[in-house]
Amino acid sequence: MPKQPIHVRVQPRSSQEKVEKQSDGSYKVWVHAAPADGQANAAVIALLAKYLGLPKSALTLVRGAHGR
């Protein structure tokens, strides 16, 4: 299966955890975790993997580790 990048917009410190697919094909992800020490990134990978039905190891953060 070829690797395909997806665009994700993250809202850290949210009161809810959810994933929404946007009309342009990107995803918006809300997580409880704070954007410190990679906590939000780890939470996004876990939540997105569950949403997509993939193992966490199948997802990789390519860029944006320090931004939304």
C-alpha positions, 0 to 999 in steps of 0.5 A, a space after each residue: 500500500 503506497 504512503 499517502 500524506 493527509 492534511 490534519 488541523 489539530 485543536 489541542 486542549 479541547 474538551 472533546 476528542 473527535 475527528 472530522 473529515 472536511 469537504 476538501 479531504 483534510 481532517 480536523 482533530 480535537 484532542 484533550 492533550 496539551 501541545 507540550 512534549 509531543 503529547 498532542 502529537 501522540 494523541 492525534 496519531 492514536 485517535 486518527 489511527 483508530 478513526 481510519 482503522 489503521 495501526 498507530 505504526 502506520 501513521 507518521 508525522 511528516 511536518 508541523 510538529 510545532 504548529 497546528 
